[in-house]
Amino acid sequence: DKAIPEPSNVAINENHHANECQEKSGTCTLGGVPTLAFPSISTADFQFNIEKASEIIVETVEEFVNKIGNGRLVLVDISHGSKILSLVKSKAAIKNIDPTKFFTFVGDITKLHSGGGLHCNVIANAANWRLKPGGGGVNAAIYDAAGPDLDIATKKRAGSLTPGKAITVPLPSTSPLFSEQGVTHVIHVLGPNMNPKRPNCLKDDYNIGCKVLREAYSSLFENFASIVR
Ligand code: AR6
């Protein structure tokens, strides 16, 4: 099962079996390194400015990267031409952020193990305020891949989410995302919305928008830190 990393996915050399994961409990990680894969919150359907978002991602990663023990943070996007990945990559390099603790990765966040050879025990979702399945983007992809287990487990924890907040949902081992990809937790994050066609639109108010996006990433990384601990 030697998956060949994409050309832009450097420094990844993992070769593990998903079923090893099920033998351990809770915060199990293949290779022993807790890893959070997260999408760029708010920059697609929610239309948040990509340049501003990249700045906030790199700053919050820099703040948290040494507070998560041996854990790793991985920014994921589905397309090779991803602007957010290249912006973040170059800003992280300028700030000398440890590339073994934070890197970018091109791939489908629901197939990182099977399709990319990258094991992530935790993945983040760019959610909607109702915590509803479907809708499009990464939210639809994660709910599709996880099956009904994720909606049931989510609804047990919360009925809605406020912009800037995140919530951790442990995934039942019956979910294919767990059994096939080794994902034990999904962290739902609600970012700021700049799209007038979506609820709570900030109408281009980037003073509030940047503050809320910063809160969203801080809350996401705090949630991941609690899982690692
Ligand atoms: N794997 C990795 N990255 C992905 C995937 C995937 N399968 N699909 C999308 N992305 P978006 P938002 C990237 O629109 O802007 C939903 O309908 C995508 O390229 O999913 O926060 C929710 O229900 C982009 O970089 O999230 C909300 O209503 C990033 O994921 C709303 O969209 C986020 O794009 C949230 O909008």
Residues whose N, C-alpha, C, O or C-beta is under 5 A from the ligand:
A	BS01	AR6	P39 S40 I41 S42 T43 A44 D45 F46 Q47 V76 D77 I78 G107 D108 I109 T110 A126 A127 N128 G134 G135 G136 G137 V138 N139 A141 G191
